[in-house]
Amino acid sequence: MQPYLKRAWAEVSLARLKKNVEIIKSLNSPETEIMAVVKADAYGHGYEHIVKCLADDCNIRYFAVSNLDEAIAVRQFCSDAEILILGYTPPEYAHEISMYNIIQGVVSYEYAEKLSHNTPAPIRCHVKIDTGMGRIGLRYNNTKDCADEIRKIMQINKISVEGIYTHFAVADSDTPDNIAYTDTQEKFILDTYDELVSMGVTLPQVHFMNSAATCYRNSPRSTLSRAGIIIYGLHPDISLDIPDGIEPVMELKAVISQVKTVEAGTCISYGRTFTAPDEMRVATVTIGYADGYSRLLSSKGEILVHGKRCKIIGRVCMDQLMIDVSEVPQAESGDIVTLIGRDGDDIITADELASIYGTIGYEVVCGISKRVPRIYID
Ligand SMILES: *Cc1c(COP(=O)(O)O)cnc(C)c1O
């Protein structure tokens, strides 16, 4: 393990990652392979170790990223992986896409043509169909038109279409209305695939499952399950349970730099938003919003100290924050505290923090900043 500054750090458990992947594999039918979504530096967990662990220890061959820089980063760590770029690549980079043997998500005939004009070698593609997310992709109107458009794209010189895919908008919801919506999205992509088959075109890949679909509506017809958040052990949606045994991969820790007893009336932190009502013990902790621990947690978040929850008091600063340790008499300078993770019998998850300030666990883990070293443990 590299030496690191014990100020604020994230512990990433590769053992938990492997366990999560095993559970996801057991959910999938034998027809479906995992495509690990490792965009945004593996949801803030760090490409290098995550990709190597997934490829070498979990036998994962398929990876998805958001852009070309990420694809090239993943390629560095895994020379034989299949890497799909889900998002936009400016067509002038088409040559790089083929050079690194990357697969590009293609959203229209025009885009595919532009790519083809910018590369001397063929480009591998999966055509993205917009069946209801309203973000990117060929807009699905009816099966015939959609299949015809894909056929047109396949006829472009140097464009090699290997699959089609779509993205669900509400697979993480269990309301009847949303379930029906996702049913329709799934029907549209499968109808398109089947229409292509009836035209004599059998593509190797058709995929539509994200983490939520993998957990709640697994389909053997999806050749890949594009699993992101669930690999890292967080909920696609906090209100729905995830399969037993899946656990968060990342913990976030810092230390107490100072403990002091303050008298009633003492103001704590910027803006004087907190005033001690009585004598209390206050600890200062070495993490702040520049580390990605949101300022929106001011006077709201809790931190585990010796297995006990302690409230943040006053505003979270850029590099430090203060907590009430009146109930933890043994707390002292140098103690390790847990902002995300388990300490004793209690656990604070990224999902819990997210719900306090109105976001999702995805944003919490992606937001842990560069300044925070990722430490890999087994
Ligand atoms: C991010 C993303 C995923 C993974 O989503 P999770 O909810 O993290 O599983 C899958 N497909 C596409 C197109 C995405 O953008």
The ligand as a Tripos MOL2 file, in Angstrom:
@<TRIPOS>MOLECULE
LIG
   15    15     1     0     0
SMALL
NO_CHARGES

@<TRIPOS>ATOM
      1 C1        -24.7010    5.3840  -16.1830 C.3       1 LIG1
      2 C2        -25.3580    4.4740  -17.1330 C.ar      1 LIG1
      3 C3        -25.6110    3.1470  -16.7800 C.ar      1 LIG1
      4 C4        -25.4000    2.6140  -15.3780 C.3       1 LIG1
      5 O1        -26.4170    3.0780  -14.5320 O.3       1 LIG1
      6 P1        -26.5540    2.5160  -13.0430 P.3       1 LIG1
      7 O2        -27.8390    3.0610  -12.5720 O.co2     1 LIG1
      8 O3        -25.3710    3.0760  -12.3020 O.co2     1 LIG1
      9 O4        -26.4890    1.0510  -13.1440 O.co2     1 LIG1
     10 C5        -26.0960    2.2960  -17.7560 C.ar      1 LIG1
     11 N1        -26.3550    2.7460  -19.0010 N.ar      1 LIG1
     12 C6        -26.1620    4.0290  -19.3640 C.ar      1 LIG1
     13 C7        -26.4870    4.4600  -20.7510 C.3       1 LIG1
     14 C8        -25.6690    4.9370  -18.4440 C.ar      1 LIG1
     15 O5        -25.5000    6.2200  -18.7910 O.3       1 LIG1
@<TRIPOS>BOND
     1     1     2 1
     2     2     3 ar
     3     2    14 ar
     4     3     4 1
     5     3    10 ar
     6     4     5 1
     7     5     6 1
     8     6     7 2
     9     6     8 1
    10     6     9 1
    11    10    11 ar
    12    11    12 ar
    13    12    13 1
    14    12    14 ar
    15    14    15 1
@<TRIPOS>SUBSTRUCTURE
     1 LIG1         1 GROUP 0 **** ****
